Amino acid sequence: KDGIKAGLIGFILVAIFLIAWYRLPGVIAVIALLVYIMIMFSLFKIIPITLTAAGIAGFIISIGTAVDGNILIFERIKEELRSGKTVKDAIETGYSRAWFSIRDANIASIISGVVLYAVGTSLMKGFALTLVVGMLVSLASILIISKILIFSLSTTNNSKIVRFLFSSGISK
């Protein structure tokens, strides 16, 4: 129960941070993360994964990587906006440049999880299984959900309000 409580508190704090720092893309990240979590819980029922403390840890780490993927995309978009690109061009370029880093990092984690599952104890296998499933769902979430949502906001309107909504933090 404590692990689930910690995960819920962590999710709320991450959601607040994403929305406060990344504005409109942060809202997209929170929506994509909610869909990601729903898919994961559905898979836990289908696969039957028992969420032990180790399994919850693997799940929470995979949530972190899902958030990290969105942050990489948004930071690339910000860089493109700062270089003078329109919002639409910044989204297209930022997403395509971030995707390779996201893919490679997730594949490395999947490989580690597979090895851990193959040679680990039953406790480690629970962690590894939730981690690998989480990484795969994270990749799909970033590739499908986040991409659809961010590209649906792709606009040729380059007004100050639109640029503000796509910038973040204390940047202009």
C-alpha positions in Angstrom: 0.0 0.0 0.0 2.9 2.4 0.8 4.4 1.8 -2.7 1.1 2.6 -4.4 0.7 5.7 -2.2 4.2 6.8 -3.0 3.6 6.2 -6.7 0.4 8.2 -6.6 2.0 11.1 -4.8 4.9 10.9 -7.2 2.6 11.0 -10.2 0.8 14.1 -8.9 4.0 15.9 -8.2 5.4 15.0 -11.7 2.1 16.1 -13.3 2.2 19.5 -11.5 5.9 19.9 -12.6 5.2 19.0 -16.2 2.2 21.4 -16.5 4.0 24.2 -14.6 7.2 23.9 -16.6 6.2 22.8 -20.0 2.7 24.4 -20.2 0.7 23.0 -23.1 3.1 20.2 -23.9 3.1 19.4 -20.2 -0.7 18.8 -20.4 -0.1 16.5 -23.3 2.6 14.6 -21.4 0.2 14.2 -18.4 -2.6 12.9 -20.7 -0.2 10.5 -22.4 1.1 9.4 -19.0 -2.4 8.6 -17.8 -3.1 6.5 -20.9 0.3 4.8 -20.4 -0.7 3.9 -16.8 -4.1 2.6 -17.9 -2.4 0.4 -20.5 0.1 -0.9 -18.0 -2.6 -1.8 -15.4 -4.6 -3.5 -18.2 -1.5 -5.5 -19.1 -0.9 -6.4 -15.5 -4.3 -8.0 -15.5 -3.8 -9.8 -18.9 -0.3 -11.0 -18.3 -1.0 -11.6 -14.7 1.7 -9.7 -13.0 1.7 -9.6 -9.2 2.8 -6.2 -8.1 5.3 -7.0 -5.4 7.5 -4.2 -4.0 10.1 -5.0 -6.7 7.4 -5.0 -9.4 6.1 -1.6 -8.2 9.7 -0.3 -8.4 10.0 -1.5 -12.0 6.7 0.1 -12.8 7.6 3.4 -11.2 11.0 3.5 -13.0 9.2 2.8 -16.3 6.9 5.7 -15.6 10.0 7.9 -15.1 11.3 6.8 -18.5 7.9 7.6 -20.1 8.1 11.1 -18.6 11.8 11.4 -19.7 10.9 10.7 -23.3 8.3 13.5 -23.3 10.8 15.9 -21.7 13.4 15.1 -24.4 10.8 15.9 -27.1 9.7 19.2 -25.4 13.3 20.4 -24.8 14.1 19.8 -28.5 11.0 21.7 -29.5 12.1 24.6 -27.2 15.5 24.6 -28.9 14.0 24.7 -32.3 11.7 27.6 -31.2 14.7 29.5 -29.9 16.4 29.1 -33.2 13.5 31.0 -34.8 11.5 28.1 -36.3 7.7 28.3 -36.4 5.8 26.2 -33.8 4.8 23.7 -36.5 8.4 23.3 -37.8 9.8 23.2 -34.2 7.4 20.4 -33.3 8.3 18.3 -36.4 12.0 18.8 -36.1 12.1 18.5 -32.3 10.2 15.3 -32.3 12.2 13.7 -35.0 15.5 14.7 -33.3 14.5 13.4 -29.9 13.1 10.1 -31.1 16.4 8.4 -31.7 17.7 9.2 -28.2 14.5 8.0 -26.7 14.5 4.8 -28.7 18.1 4.0 -27.9 17.8 4.6 -24.2 14.7 2.4 -24.0 16.2 -0.4 -26.0 19.3 -0.3 -23.6 16.9 -0.6 -20.6 15.0 -3.4 -22.3 18.2 -5.4 -22.9 19.2 -4.9 -19.3 15.7 -6.0 -18.1 15.8 -9.1 -20.4 19.2 -10.1 -19.0 18.1 -9.5 -15.4 15.0 -11.6 -16.0 17.1 -14.4 -17.6 19.6 -14.7 -14.7 17.8 -13.1 -11.8 16.0 -14.5 -8.7 12.2 -14.5 -8.7 12.2 -11.1 -7.0 14.5 -9.7 -9.7 12.3 -11.3 -12.4 9.3 -9.4 -11.1 11.2 -6.2 -11.3 12.6 -7.0 -14.7 9.3 -8.1 -16.2 7.5 -4.9 -15.1 10.5 -2.8 -16.3 10.6 -4.5 -19.8 6.8 -4.3 -20.3 6.9 -0.7 -19.1 9.7 0.2 -21.5 7.8 -1.3 -24.4 4.6 0.5 -23.5 6.6 3.7 -23.0 8.0 3.5 -26.5 4.6 2.8 -27.9 3.1 5.7 -25.9 5.7 8.2 -27.1 5.5 6.9 -30.6 1.7 6.9 -30.8 -0.1 8.8 -28.1 2.3 11.7 -27.5 3.1 12.1 -31.2 -0.6 12.2 -32.2 -1.4 14.7 -29.4 1.6 17.0 -30.0 1.2 16.9 -33.8 -2.5 17.7 -33.5 -1.5 21.0 -31.9 1.0 21.7 -34.7 -0.1 25.1 -36.0 1.0 27.6 -38.5 -0.2 30.3 -36.0 3.1 31.7 -34.6 1.6 34.4 -32.3 3.1 35.3 -29.0 0.4 33.4 -27.1 1.1 30.2 -29.1 4.8 30.6 -28.7 4.3 31.1 -24.9 2.2 28.0 -24.7 4.9 25.9 -26.3 7.8 27.5 -24.5 8.5 26.6 -20.9 9.6 27.6 -17.5 11.1 31.1 -17.3 12.0 31.3 -21.0 10.5 33.9 -23.3 
